[in-house]
Amino acid sequence: MLSGKTVLLGVTGGIACYKAAELASALVKQHCKVRVLMTKNATEFIAPLTFESLTGNPVAVDTFDRDRPWEIEHIALADQADLVLIAPATANVLAKLAHGLADDMLTTTVLACDCPKLAAPAMNTRMYENAVTQDNLDALRRYGWEIIEPVSGRLACGATGKGKLPDPERLLEAVLHALTHRKDMTGLKVLVTAGPTREALDPVRYLTNLSTGRMGYAVARAAAARGADVTLVTGPTELPRPPYMAEVVEVTSARQMFEAVTARSAEMDLIVKAAAVADYRPATVAENKIKKTRSGTDLSLPLERTDDILAWLGAHKRDGQVLCGFSMETADLLEHSREKLEKKRVDLIAANNLREEGAGFGTSTNLLTFLTADAVIPLPLMSKTEAAHQLLDELLRLMGM
Ligand SMILES: Cc1cc2nc3c(=O)[nH]c(=O)nc-3n(C[C@H](O)[C@H](O)[C@H](O)COP(=O)(O)O)c2cc1C
């Protein structure tokens, strides 16, 4: 996703330096060129050789290195950069950057960069919460920096509190968000549903399905990366809460999902319903745990229909609003999907067959066919992220954008 891009990864002297190695590796896997700049103090925590081996590029530490006298390296690096990410960023380097100090290779190069800049502070909680650090972070934000908030947890100093460097996945997400896409959805309000629902049977049991939420989360992330204002309504999933959402609404049952979606739908330009909502729920929820029958006979559960959210949205669709549903079938995929498209006034159905390899629940790939009023568009097997972008491309076409 980052092919052709150059990321300058600034590494400064904190315990979390080891996470920067994983991040460098993750960036390389996204096919971008990674140039690592380290402060002298960072080399006390992790050797430049680690980053050189992971990125295949030399690490810059010393501004006055005479190995490459024919170019002024800090300017050459700044010219190449599509993005700067300082992770971890010490209190010291944040203070320098906030005040334009340029007394080593990292700070001098960054001062010469005019690309997007991100910093991920990591330090002891009291250092982080100190008013002077917070003032420096505010100054950086004013100068256009994106600050990736540290997370709470047990810190290397033994204290528990805010100040930990987020996981490399979160940092990678920030890079992808800043770099990958043209912002062609800026100003659009998009609602995405994701994940399964749980329909309670008694206080300890529920009916559900195998949805993991990955496809819906991929659509929500892709829309946010393209500048949309995204509301994610999610059933219970194991996935980390995606950043850059305007709102995340966590629901459990089909009824709650119906309420969350219908309360917000009128203001949306685009609604993508990727959630696997239960079609039926137990007609009654037992107050106490249902026990085995004494005689050992079988148990039948009366089920009732849940609200059909897609049909409701189709019936209440306002002018110019575009509605997208997903269909997951095990047989007669296209016939069932076409029926859904027409009956529910949906503009696009993304159909996937559970029986096809690489498609459906729990995989990181999907094999989708898009159905619209006048076209059937089969896509090859691709990652859910790529599939999400293709879906958004098609939906923007339907919106005349
Ligand atoms: C073991 C150890 C861990 C440290 N961890 C951090 C840290 O997580 N964050 C931070 O801001 N400073 C930390 N420091 C202090 C910095 O290393 C120190 O402020 C240094 O001057 C930073 O240099 P640099 O910003 O040029 O890399 C740590 C120091 C030591 C000795």
The ligand as a Gaussian input file, in Angstrom:
#p B3LYP/6-31G(d) Opt

LIG

0 1
 C       16.826000       3.548000      30.820000
 C       16.315000       4.857000      30.315000
 C       15.050000       4.934000      29.774000
 C       14.552000       6.144000      29.291000
 N       13.320000       6.170000      28.758000
 C       12.816000       7.347000      28.289000
 C       11.538000       7.401000      27.706000
 O       10.846000       6.379000      27.562000
 N       11.094000       8.585000      27.266000
 C       11.826000       9.745000      27.388000
 O       11.331000      10.801000      26.973000
 N       13.058000       9.687000      27.942000
 C       13.574000       8.543000      28.394000
 N       14.813000       8.511000      28.941000
 C       15.584000       9.751000      29.027000
 C       16.204000      10.075000      27.688000
 O       17.007000       9.005000      27.250000
 C       17.016000      11.349000      27.825000
 O       16.146000      12.452000      28.049000
 C       17.863000      11.606000      26.602000
 O       18.543000      12.838000      26.765000
 C       17.036000      11.656000      25.345000
 O       17.880000      11.846000      24.241000
 P       17.284000      12.013000      22.768000
 O       16.009000      12.756000      22.902000
 O       18.313000      12.808000      22.054000
 O       17.145000      10.652000      22.204000
 C       15.346000       7.294000      29.393000
 C       16.638000       7.214000      29.937000
 C       17.126000       6.009000      30.406000
 C       18.494000       5.957000      30.949000

